Amino acid sequence: MSEHDGHLSSREVRLEKLQHLRDGGIDPFSVTQYDVTALSRDIVQDFEQFEGHTVRIAGRITAMRRHGGAAFVDLLDTQGRIQTHWREDVLGAESFRLLDQLDLGDFVGVSGEVFKTRRQEVTVKAEAVQILSKSLRDLPEKHHGLTNVDLRYRQRYLDLIANPDVRQTFEIRARTMGFIRQFLYGRRYVEVETPVLQTIAGGTEARPFETFHNALGMPLYLRIALELHLKRLIVGGIDRVYEIGRVFRNEGISTRHNPEFTMLELYQAYTDFEGMMELTESLLVGLVQELFGTTTLSYQGQALDFAPPFARVDLVERLFEKTGVRWESVTTREEAHAFARDLGIKVDPAQDRAQVMDKVVGTVVEPDLVQPTFLWHHPVDISPLAKRDPANPLLTERFELFIAGRELANAFSELNDPLDQRERFQAQQLARAQGNDEMPPLDEDFLLALEHGMPPTGGLGLGIDRLIMLLTDSPSIRDVILFPTMRPLG
């Protein structure tokens, strides 16, 4: 190294070390392959099987402790950390001197015998080493980790290196996705992919992202839901269908909202919202048991019990219990706004009656639904795609699943009457004409499909990101999305 090291930046020192390696005939960036035969967690957990055997491991250096002619070097691989022991009399002077050119963050491969130190730590004795890649930037300091939340989201790769619990979060996410697919496969569901770019962004009320297709000379929209294309497949005879996909909504960002997020939507012919309740309950109970070996978990200090059956709460009746006012008694937009004001709830002055009433329910009813609870029998005017309740045509066969006061899923007996569906879509068009840009345009192609006949169908939408938040005790949706949407720096 240069005699001016004291004046060099950390990156410049690392660049000097890289040049020293290259001058000695070693270019770490030229390595194309290293045959890894074992991973850290497997070696530690199954030590008896590995003891005395030679393994080849590789990973990022996270700690180095020199003791004269020996050193302990910790490596981080995809499973976690493992210690390696380097000795000059084993490696030879030339290989041992490589330590002088190594830094935290460098990748190395180590081949050697597995043993335990006097302190009983599982270790790999370095009998051959190879530099696999050079890190030119410092890693977050080991003991303090990466604590800047904004930086953690922007540079997730550093977050994964510095904070092992983050890696665990995304392992649980991957296991959850696998469990869901296996569960639905067992119930004979077919997984499909539907268009992300759509001529009409429908299926829910939300403001879409718009783009333009130059060759076709027309606007296109990123989908805001998966629903209407999946229902077309029910019409086409695929009786059990689902998709796990990204949806996009041009809305605000919060601890519960990201502009792009992941949804599971599924539809099953010849069942209804009661069938969707059974499926939802079975899916979540099985998932929690698979991940944790129990039906209970803790979320932000709240004990949650997924043991079936989940509670059921009637939306209109619970609203009356909380406020003394019945949904159907509030008949105009003006009355709804007055109702919200009386309760001290701030709402957008442009919102219509149904939107205001929905905001009231979200404020006075939903936060109390801590244990897994089906909130059901939603009014028709906030459920444009759900079948009416035969016992009360002002209500629908719909439920939302709430856990820890947050909506996790939404389901209903799907409306398959094309004439009723047209009337509800047309009602949305009136609101759209009055300036509500969250209302989707009328989808004539979907109505055409519906007029060809759709069997009785139950449908479910479940927010994957919010589910992972619960399973990993994460307070923000950004904690469970690898690369959340962020405003650029500068």
KEVO-149906 format. One record per residue (C-alpha): residue number from 1; residue in three letters; x, y, z. Coordinates in steps of 0.25 Angstrom, whole numbers, m for minus. Example, Ala and Ser with C-alpha at 12.3 -4.5 7.8 and 13.67 -1.06 7.14 Angstrom:
PT    nr   rest      px      py      pz
PT     1    ALA      49     m18      31
PT     2    SER      55      m4      29
This chain:
PT    nr   rest      px      py      pz
PT     1    MET       0       0       0
PT     2    SER       4      14      m2
PT     3    GLU      11      23       9
PT     4    HIS       0      33       7
PT     5    ASP     m11      23      12
PT     6    GLY     m15      32      24
PT     7    HIS     m20      42      13
PT     8    LEU     m27      32       4
PT     9    SER     m42      29       5
PT    10    SER     m46      15       8
PT    11    ARG     m50      13      m7
PT    12    GLU     m36      18     m11
PT    13    VAL     m29       8      m1
PT    14    ARG     m38      m3      m7
PT    15    LEU     m34       1     m21
PT    16    GLU     m20       0     m17
PT    17    LYS     m22     m14     m11
PT    18    LEU     m29     m18     m24
PT    19    GLN     m17     m13     m32
PT    20    HIS      m7     m20     m23
PT    21    LEU     m15     m33     m26
PT    22    ARG     m14     m31     m41
PT    23    ASP       0     m28     m41
PT    24    GLY       2     m41     m34
PT    25    GLY      m5     m48     m45
PT    26    ILE     m19     m49     m37
PT    27    ASP     m31     m42     m44
PT    28    PRO     m43     m46     m34
PT    29    PHE     m53     m41     m45
PT    30    SER     m48     m51     m55
PT    31    VAL     m53     m63     m47
PT    32    THR     m65     m69     m54
PT    33    GLN     m68     m81     m45
PT    34    TYR     m66     m87     m31
PT    35    ASP     m72    m101     m28
PT    36    VAL     m79     m99     m15
PT    37    THR     m82    m112      m8
PT    38    ALA     m88    m108       5
PT    39    LEU     m96     m96      12
PT    40    SER     m94     m90      25
PT    41    ARG    m107     m94      32
PT    42    ASP    m106    m108      27
PT    43    ILE     m92    m110      33
PT    44    VAL     m95    m104      46
PT    45    GLN    m108    m111      48
PT    46    ASP    m103    m125      43
PT    47    PHE     m89    m124      48
PT    48    GLU     m89    m139      52
PT    49    GLN     m90    m142      37
PT    50    PHE     m80    m132      32
PT    51    GLU     m70    m133      43
PT    52    GLY     m56    m137      38
PT    53    HIS     m61    m136      23
PT    54    THR     m55    m126      13
PT    55    VAL     m65    m116       8
PT    56    ARG     m65    m104      m2
PT    57    ILE     m72     m92       3
PT    58    ALA     m72     m77      m2
PT    59    GLY     m77     m64       3
PT    60    ARG     m75     m50       7
PT    61    ILE     m65     m47      18
PT    62    THR     m72     m40      30
PT    63    ALA     m61     m41      40
PT    64    MET     m46     m44      41
PT    65    ARG     m38     m46      53
PT    66    ARG     m23     m48      52
PT    67    HIS     m14     m55      62
PT    68    GLY       0     m55      57
PT    69    GLY       1     m67      47
PT    70    ALA     m14     m70      48
PT    71    ALA     m27     m63      46
PT    72    PHE     m42     m65      47
PT    73    VAL     m50     m61      35
PT    74    ASP     m65     m60      36
PT    75    LEU     m73     m63      23
PT    76    LEU     m87     m59      20
PT    77    ASP     m94     m68      10
PT    78    THR    m109     m69       6
PT    79    GLN    m112     m77      19
PT    80    GLY    m104     m69      29
PT    81    ARG     m90     m67      35
PT    82    ILE     m80     m78      37
PT    83    GLN     m65     m77      43
PT    84    THR     m53     m81      35
PT    85    HIS     m39     m83      41
PT    86    TRP     m27     m79      33
PT    87    ARG     m13     m83      37
PT    88    GLU       0     m79      30
PT    89    ASP       6     m93      32
PT    90    VAL      m6    m100      25
PT    91    LEU      m9     m90      14
PT    92    GLY       6     m86      11
PT    93    ALA      12     m72      12
PT    94    GLU       7     m67      m1
PT    95    SER      m7     m71       0
PT    96    PHE      m8     m66      15
PT    97    ARG      m2     m53      11
PT    98    LEU     m15     m51       2
PT    99    LEU     m21     m46      16
PT   100    ASP     m13     m33      14
PT   101    GLN     m21     m30       2
PT   102    LEU     m35     m34       7
PT   103    ASP     m46     m25      13
PT   104    LEU     m59     m27      19
PT   105    GLY     m69     m29       8
PT   106    ASP     m60     m37      m2
PT   107    PHE     m64     m51      m7
PT   108    VAL     m55     m63      m5
PT   109    GLY     m56     m78      m6
PT   110    VAL     m51     m87       4
PT   111    SER     m48    m102       3
PT   112    GLY     m45    m110      16
PT   113    GLU     m49    m119      27
PT   114    VAL     m60    m117      36
PT   115    PHE     m57    m117      51
PT   116    LYS     m61    m110      64
PT   117    THR     m51    m100      72
PT   118    ARG     m48    m101      86
PT   119    ARG     m60     m91      88
PT   120    GLN     m69    m102      81
PT   121    GLU     m71     m93      69
PT   122    VAL     m73    m100      56
PT   123    THR     m62     m96      47
PT   124    VAL     m56     m99      33
PT   125    LYS     m41    m101      33
PT   126    ALA     m36     m93      21
PT   127    GLU     m27    m102      13
PT   128    ALA     m29     m95       0
PT   129    VAL     m34     m81      m3
PT   130    GLN     m38     m73     m15
PT   131    ILE     m42     m58     m16
PT   132    LEU     m55     m58     m24
PT   133    SER     m59     m43     m24
PT   134    LYS     m54     m30     m18
PT   135    SER     m63     m20     m11
PT   136    LEU     m59      m6     m14
PT   137    ARG     m68       0      m3
PT   138    ASP     m69      m1      12
PT   139    LEU     m80     m10      18
PT   140    PRO     m89      m4      29
PT   141    GLU     m82      m5      43
PT   142    LYS     m84     m19      48
PT   143    HIS     m90     m16      62
PT   144    HIS     m98      m4      58
PT   145    GLY    m103     m10      45
PT   146    LEU    m111      m1      35
PT   147    THR    m121       7      44
PT   148    ASN    m125      18      34
PT   149    VAL    m138      14      30
PT   150    ASP    m139      22      17
PT   151    LEU    m125      16      13
PT   152    ARG    m129       2      16
PT   153    TYR    m141       3       6
PT   154    ARG    m132      10      m5
PT   155    GLN    m120       0      m3
PT   156    ARG    m127     m13       0
PT   157    TYR    m114     m20      m3
PT   158    LEU    m107     m14       9
PT   159    ASP    m120     m16      17
PT   160    LEU    m119     m31      14
PT   161    ILE    m104     m32      18
PT   162    ALA    m105     m24      31
PT   163    ASN    m119     m29      36
PT   164    PRO    m121     m44      37
PT   165    ASP    m136     m42      41
PT   166    VAL    m138     m35      27
PT   167    ARG    m133     m48      20
PT   168    GLN    m143     m56      29
PT   169    THR    m154     m47      25
PT   170    PHE    m152     m50      10
PT   171    GLU    m150     m65      13
PT   172    ILE    m164     m65      19
PT   173    ARG    m169     m58       7
PT   174    ALA    m164     m68      m2
PT   175    ARG    m169     m79       6
PT   176    THR    m183     m73       7
PT   177    MET    m184     m72      m8
PT   178    GLY    m180     m86      m9
PT   179    PHE    m190     m91       1
PT   180    ILE    m201     m83      m6
PT   181    ARG    m198     m89     m19
PT   182    GLN    m197    m103     m14
PT   183    PHE    m210    m101      m6
PT   184    LEU    m218     m96     m18
PT   185    TYR    m212    m107     m27
PT   186    GLY    m217    m117     m17
PT   187    ARG    m231    m111     m19
PT   188    ARG    m230    m113     m34
PT   189    TYR    m228     m98     m37
PT   190    VAL    m221     m94     m50
PT   191    GLU    m211     m82     m49
PT   192    VAL    m211     m72     m61
PT   193    GLU    m205     m59     m65
PT   194    THR    m214     m48     m70
PT   195    PRO    m210     m34     m76
PT   196    VAL    m203     m24     m68
PT   197    LEU    m205     m13     m79
PT   198    GLN    m220     m12     m81
PT   199    THR    m229      m3     m90
PT   200    ILE    m238      m1     m78
PT   201    ALA    m233      m2     m63
PT   202    GLY    m245      m8     m56
PT   203    GLY    m249     m17     m45
PT   204    THR    m248      m7     m34
PT   205    GLU    m249       8     m31
PT   206    ALA    m235      14     m32
PT   207    ARG    m227      24     m40
PT   208    PRO    m218      16     m51
PT   209    PHE    m205      19     m57
PT   210    GLU    m206      23     m71
PT   211    THR    m196      21     m83
PT   212    PHE    m197      21     m98
PT   213    HIS    m194      11    m108
PT   214    ASN    m188      17    m120
PT   215    ALA    m190       6    m131
PT   216    LEU    m205       5    m127
PT   217    GLY    m206      20    m125
PT   218    MET    m215      18    m112
PT   219    PRO    m214      20     m97
PT   220    LEU    m212       8     m88
PT   221    TYR    m213       6     m73
PT   222    LEU    m206      m2     m63
PT   223    ARG    m216     m11     m57
PT   224    ILE    m222      m8     m43
PT   225    ALA    m228     m21     m41
PT   226    LEU    m228     m35     m47
PT   227    GLU    m243     m38     m46
PT   228    LEU    m249     m35     m59
PT   229    HIS    m240     m44     m68
PT   230    LEU    m240     m55     m58
PT   231    LYS    m256     m55     m59
PT   232    ARG    m255     m56     m74
PT   233    LEU    m247     m69     m72
PT   234    ILE    m259     m74     m63
PT   235    VAL    m268     m71     m74
PT   236    GLY    m259     m79     m83
PT   237    GLY    m260     m91     m75
PT   238    ILE    m247     m91     m66
PT   239    ASP    m255     m94     m53
PT   240    ARG    m244     m91     m43
PT   241    VAL    m234     m80     m47
PT   242    TYR    m225     m71     m40
PT   243    GLU    m213     m61     m42
PT   244    ILE    m203     m56     m33
PT   245    GLY    m198     m43     m39
PT   246    ARG    m194     m29     m38
PT   247    VAL    m205     m18     m38
PT   248    PHE    m203      m3     m39
PT   249    ARG    m210       9     m33
PT   250    ASN    m207      23     m35
PT   251    GLU    m209      27     m20
PT   252    GLY    m202      31      m8
PT   253    ILE    m191      24      m1
PT   254    SER    m192      20      14
PT   255    THR    m189       9      23
PT   256    ARG    m200       1      17
PT   257    HIS    m199       5       2
PT   258    ASN    m189       4      m9
PT   259    PRO    m192       9     m23
PT   260    GLU    m189      m6     m28
PT   261    PHE    m193     m18     m19
PT   262    THR    m196     m32     m20
PT   263    MET    m210     m38     m20
PT   264    LEU    m215     m52     m20
PT   265    GLU    m228     m53     m27
PT   266    LEU    m236     m66     m29
PT   267    TYR    m250     m70     m35
PT   268    GLN    m257     m83     m33
PT   269    ALA    m270     m87     m41
PT   270    TYR    m282     m93     m34
PT   271    THR    m278     m87     m20
PT   272    ASP    m282     m74     m13
PT   273    PHE    m276     m65      m2
PT   274    GLU    m278     m76       9
PT   275    GLY    m269     m85       0
PT   276    MET    m259     m74       0
PT   277    MET    m259     m72      15
PT   278    GLU    m256     m87      16
PT   279    LEU    m245     m86       6
PT   280    THR    m239     m73      13
PT   281    GLU    m239     m79      27
PT   282    SER    m233     m92      23
PT   283    LEU    m222     m85      15
PT   284    LEU    m218     m76      26
PT   285    VAL    m219     m86      37
PT   286    GLY    m211     m96      29
PT   287    LEU    m200     m85      25
PT   288    VAL    m198     m81      40
PT   289    GLN    m197     m95      45
PT   290    GLU    m187     m98      33
PT   291    LEU    m178     m86      36
PT   292    PHE    m179     m86      52
PT   293    GLY    m184     m99      56
PT   294    THR    m196     m93      63
PT   295    THR    m208     m85      61
PT   296    THR    m204     m73      69
PT   297    LEU    m194     m61      66
PT   298    SER    m191     m47      70
PT   299    TYR    m193     m35      62
PT   300    GLN    m188     m21      68
PT   301    GLY    m190     m26      82
PT   302    GLN    m204     m32      79
PT   303    ALA    m206     m47      81
PT   304    LEU    m214     m53      69
PT   305    ASP    m220     m66      69
PT   306    PHE    m223     m73      55
PT   307    ALA    m230     m85      61
PT   308    PRO    m243     m87      54
PT   309    PRO    m254     m83      53
PT   310    PHE    m252     m68      50
PT   311    ALA    m262     m58      56
PT   312    ARG    m273     m52      47
PT   313    VAL    m278     m38      49
PT   314    ASP    m289     m32      41
PT   315    LEU    m285     m18      35
PT   316    VAL    m298     m11      36
PT   317    GLU    m302     m16      50
PT   318    ARG    m288     m13      55
PT   319    LEU    m289       1      50
PT   320    PHE    m302       3      57
PT   321    GLU    m296      m2      70
PT   322    LYS    m285       8      69
PT   323    THR    m292      20      64
PT   324    GLY    m307      18      66
PT   325    VAL    m309      21      52
PT   326    ARG    m313      11      41
PT   327    TRP    m306      11      28
PT   328    GLU    m320      11      20
PT   329    SER    m325      23      28
PT   330    VAL    m314      32      22
PT   331    THR    m320      34       8
PT   332    THR    m312      46       2
PT   333    ARG    m298      51       0
PT   334    GLU    m301      63       9
PT   335    GLU    m306      54      20
PT   336    ALA    m294      45      19
PT   337    HIS    m285      57      20
PT   338    ALA    m292      62      32
PT   339    PHE    m291      48      38
PT   340    ALA    m276      48      37
PT   341    ARG    m275      62      42
PT   342    ASP    m283      58      55
PT   343    LEU    m274      47      57
PT   344    GLY    m261      56      55
PT   345    ILE    m257      49      43
PT   346    LYS    m250      57      32
PT   347    VAL    m254      53      17
PT   348    ASP    m252      58       4
PT   349    PRO    m263      68       0
PT   350    ALA    m264      62     m14
PT   351    GLN    m267      48      m9
PT   352    ASP    m281      43     m11
PT   353    ARG    m290      37      m1
PT   354    ALA    m285      22      m2
PT   355    GLN    m270      27      m1
PT   356    VAL    m273      35      11
PT   357    MET    m281      24      18
PT   358    ASP    m269      14      15
PT   359    LYS    m259      24      21
PT   360    VAL    m268      24      34
PT   361    VAL    m268       9      34
PT   362    GLY    m253       9      33
PT   363    THR    m252      19      44
PT   364    VAL    m262      14      55
PT   365    VAL    m263      m1      52
PT   366    GLU    m251      m7      45
PT   367    PRO    m240      m3      55
PT   368    ASP    m247     m12      66
PT   369    LEU    m246     m25      58
PT   370    VAL    m233     m30      63
PT   371    GLN    m234     m45      63
PT   372    PRO    m237     m51      49
PT   373    THR    m251     m46      46
PT   374    PHE    m260     m47      34
PT   375    LEU    m267     m34      33
PT   376    TRP    m279     m37      24
PT   377    HIS    m292     m33      17
PT   378    HIS    m287     m20      11
PT   379    PRO    m297     m11       5
PT   380    VAL    m299     m11     m10
PT   381    ASP    m295       3     m13
PT   382    ILE    m280       0      m8
PT   383    SER    m280     m14     m15
PT   384    PRO    m282     m12     m30
PT   385    LEU    m278     m26     m34
PT   386    ALA    m285     m35     m23
PT   387    LYS    m298     m42     m23
PT   388    ARG    m309     m37     m15
PT   389    ASP    m313     m44      m2
PT   390    PRO    m326     m51      m5
PT   391    ALA    m331     m48       9
PT   392    ASN    m328     m33       7
PT   393    PRO    m326     m27      m7
PT   394    LEU    m320     m15      m1
PT   395    LEU    m308     m24       4
PT   396    THR    m298     m33      m3
PT   397    GLU    m292     m46      m1
PT   398    ARG    m279     m40       2
PT   399    PHE    m268     m41      13
PT   400    GLU    m255     m34      16
PT   401    LEU    m245     m41      25
PT   402    PHE    m239     m32      36
PT   403    ILE    m227     m36      45
PT   404    ALA    m221     m26      54
PT   405    GLY    m230     m15      50
PT   406    ARG    m226     m16      35
PT   407    GLU    m233     m22      23
PT   408    LEU    m226     m34      17
PT   409    ALA    m236     m40       8
PT   410    ASN    m248     m37       0
PT   411    ALA    m258     m47      m6
PT   412    PHE    m272     m49     m11
PT   413    SER    m282     m57     m18
PT   414    GLU    m279     m51     m32
PT   415    LEU    m290     m43     m39
PT   416    ASN    m293     m51     m51
PT   417    ASP    m306     m44     m56
PT   418    PRO    m301     m36     m68
PT   419    LEU    m313     m26     m67
PT   420    ASP    m311     m23     m52
PT   421    GLN    m296     m22     m55
PT   422    ARG    m298     m12     m66
PT   423    GLU    m307      m4     m57
PT   424    ARG    m297      m3     m46
PT   425    PHE    m286       1     m56
PT   426    GLN    m295      12     m61
PT   427    ALA    m296      17     m47
PT   428    GLN    m281      18     m46
PT   429    GLN    m281      26     m59
PT   430    LEU    m290      36     m53
PT   431    ALA    m280      38     m42
PT   432    ARG    m269      38     m52
PT   433    ALA    m276      49     m60
PT   434    GLN    m277      57     m47
PT   435    GLY    m262      57     m46
PT   436    ASN    m258      44     m38
PT   437    ASP    m246      39     m46
PT   438    GLU    m245      27     m37
PT   439    MET    m257      21     m44
PT   440    PRO    m253      12     m56
PT   441    PRO    m259      14     m70
PT   442    LEU    m271       5     m74
PT   443    ASP    m265      m8     m79
PT   444    GLU    m273     m13     m90
PT   445    ASP    m264     m25     m94
PT   446    PHE    m266     m30     m80
PT   447    LEU    m281     m28     m81
PT   448    LEU    m281     m36     m94
PT   449    ALA    m274     m47     m88
PT   450    LEU    m284     m47     m76
PT   451    GLU    m296     m48     m86
PT   452    HIS    m290     m61     m91
PT   453    GLY    m293     m67     m77
PT   454    MET    m285     m68     m65
PT   455    PRO    m288     m79     m55
PT   456    PRO    m290     m76     m40
PT   457    THR    m276     m72     m35
PT   458    GLY    m269     m69     m22
PT   459    GLY    m257     m59     m23
PT   460    LEU    m246     m55     m14
PT   461    GLY    m235     m44     m14
PT   462    LEU    m224     m45      m3
PT   463    GLY    m213     m35      m1
PT   464    ILE    m200     m43      m1
PT   465    ASP    m191     m31       4
PT   466    ARG    m201     m29      16
PT   467    LEU    m201     m44      19
PT   468    ILE    m186     m44      20
PT   469    MET    m186     m32      29
PT   470    LEU    m194     m40      39
PT   471    LEU    m186     m52      37
PT   472    THR    m173     m45      40
PT   473    ASP    m177     m34      50
PT   474    SER    m174     m23      40
PT   475    PRO    m180      m9      43
PT   476    SER    m179      m4      29
PT   477    ILE    m182     m10      15
PT   478    ARG    m168      m5      11
PT   479    ASP    m162     m15      20
PT   480    VAL    m167     m27      12
PT   481    ILE    m165     m21      m2
PT   482    LEU    m151     m23      m7
PT   483    PHE    m150     m10     m15
PT   484    PRO    m162      m1     m10
PT   485    THR    m165      11     m18
PT   486    MET    m156      23     m14
PT   487    ARG    m155      38     m18
PT   488    PRO    m141      39     m24
PT   489    LEU    m130      46     m16
PT   490    GLY    m126      60     m21
